[in-house]
């Protein structure tokens, strides 16, 4: 859920049009992937 919001925020800031179901799905997927990648940077055991 958080990744979808992050993806939508980034897409709006970069002025990328994401109309329709597939556009929203793509933006949400990219946002979720980005969120998990950033989260993985902080959760690595030392």
Contact map, one row per residue, 1 for C-alpha under 8 A:
1111100000000000000000000000000100000000000000
1111110000000000000000000000000100100000000000
1111111000000000000000000001111111110000000000
1111111100000000000000000011101100000000000000
1111111110000000000000000001001000000000000000
0111111111000000000000000001001100100000000000
0011111111100000000000000011111100000000000000
0001111111110000000000000011001000000000000000
0000111111111000000000000000000000000000000000
0000011111111100000000000000000000000000000000
0000001111111111110000000010000000000000000000
0000000111111111100000000000000000000000000000
0000000011111111000000000000000000000000000000
0000000001111111000000000000000000000000000000
0000000000111111100000000000000000000000000000
0000000000111111110000000000000000000000000000
0000000000110011111000100000000000000000000000
0000000000100001111100110010000000000000000000
0000000000000000111111110000000000000000000000
0000000000000000011111110000000000000000000000
0000000000000000001111111000000000000000000000
0000000000000000001111111100000000000000000000
0000000000000000111111111110000000000000000000
0000000000000000011111111111000000000000000000
0000000000000000000011111111100000000000000000
0000000000000000000001111111110000000000000000
0001001100100000010000111111111000000000000000
0011111100000000000000011111111100000000000000
0011001000000000000000001111111110000000000000
0010001000000000000000000111111111000000000000
0011111100000000000000000011111111100000000000
1111011000000000000000000001111111110000000000
0010000000000000000000000000111111111000000000
0010000000000000000000000000011111111100000000
0110010000000000000000000000001111111110000000
0010000000000000000000000000000111111111000000
0000000000000000000000000000000011111111100000
0000000000000000000000000000000001111111110000
0000000000000000000000000000000000111111111000
0000000000000000000000000000000000011111111100
0000000000000000000000000000000000001111111100
0000000000000000000000000000000000000111111100
0000000000000000000000000000000000000011111110
0000000000000000000000000000000000000001111111
0000000000000000000000000000000000000000001111
0000000000000000000000000000000000000000000111
